[in-house]
Protein backbone atom coordinates (compact mmCIF):
# COMPACT_ATOMS: atom_id res chain seq x y z
CA UNK A 1 0.00 0.00 0.00
CA UNK A 2 2.85 2.34 0.84
CA UNK A 3 4.46 1.71 -2.56
CA UNK A 4 1.19 2.48 -4.34
CA UNK A 5 0.82 5.75 -2.45
CA UNK A 6 4.40 6.74 -3.21
CA UNK A 7 4.03 5.86 -6.89
CA UNK A 8 0.77 7.80 -7.14
CA UNK A 9 2.36 10.87 -5.54
CA UNK A 10 5.31 10.63 -7.91
CA UNK A 11 3.12 10.36 -11.00
CA UNK A 12 0.91 13.26 -9.94
CA UNK A 13 3.90 15.49 -9.22
CA UNK A 14 5.47 14.64 -12.58
CA UNK A 15 2.21 15.41 -14.38
CA UNK A 16 1.96 18.78 -12.65
CA UNK A 17 5.64 19.61 -13.21
CA UNK A 18 5.39 18.96 -16.94
CA UNK A 19 2.87 21.77 -17.22
CA UNK A 20 5.61 24.38 -16.67
CA UNK A 21 7.90 23.03 -19.39
CA UNK A 22 6.06 24.53 -22.37
CA UNK A 23 8.04 26.89 -24.60
CA UNK A 24 7.42 30.63 -24.63
CA UNK A 25 5.53 32.06 -27.59
CA UNK A 26 7.75 33.65 -30.24
CA UNK A 27 8.49 37.31 -29.70
CA UNK A 28 8.70 40.13 -32.23
CA UNK A 29 11.41 39.90 -34.88
CA UNK A 30 14.77 41.34 -33.94
CA UNK A 31 16.48 44.32 -35.53
CA UNK A 32 18.02 42.14 -38.25
CA UNK A 33 14.82 41.52 -40.18
CA UNK A 34 12.32 38.67 -40.26
CA UNK A 35 13.13 35.40 -38.48
CA UNK A 36 15.10 33.00 -40.63
CA UNK A 37 16.71 35.87 -42.48
CA UNK A 38 20.01 35.32 -40.71
CA UNK A 39 20.18 38.49 -38.63
CA UNK A 40 17.45 38.33 -36.00
CA UNK A 41 17.49 37.43 -32.36
CA UNK A 42 17.04 33.66 -31.98
CA UNK A 43 13.72 32.67 -30.45
CA UNK A 44 12.98 29.24 -29.02
CA UNK A 45 12.46 27.13 -25.97
CA UNK A 46 15.09 26.92 -23.24
CA UNK A 47 17.42 23.93 -23.32
CA UNK A 48 16.99 23.25 -19.61
CA UNK A 49 13.24 22.69 -19.86
CA UNK A 50 13.18 19.11 -18.54
CA UNK A 51 16.85 18.28 -18.40
CA UNK A 52 17.11 18.83 -14.65
CA UNK A 53 14.13 16.58 -14.04
CA UNK A 54 15.58 13.83 -16.24
CA UNK A 55 18.94 14.04 -14.47
CA UNK A 56 17.29 13.84 -11.04
CA UNK A 57 15.21 10.83 -12.07
CA UNK A 58 18.28 9.12 -13.53
CA UNK A 59 20.25 9.67 -10.34
CA UNK A 60 17.37 8.36 -8.25
CA UNK A 61 17.04 5.26 -10.41
CA UNK A 62 20.80 4.65 -10.25
CA UNK A 63 20.72 4.94 -6.46
CA UNK A 64 17.79 2.54 -6.31
CA UNK A 65 19.62 -0.03 -8.44
CA UNK A 66 22.76 0.37 -6.31
CA UNK A 67 20.83 -0.25 -3.10
CA UNK A 68 19.13 -3.30 -4.62
CA UNK A 69 22.51 -4.67 -5.72
CA UNK A 70 23.95 -4.21 -2.23
CA UNK A 71 20.95 -5.95 -0.64
CA UNK A 72 21.50 -9.07 -2.77
CA UNK A 73 25.04 -9.53 -1.47
ABEGO torsion letter per residue (X at the ends): XAAAAAAAAAAAAAAAAAAAABBBBBBBBBAAEBBGAGABBBBEBBAAAAAAAAAAAAAAAAAAAAAAAAAAX
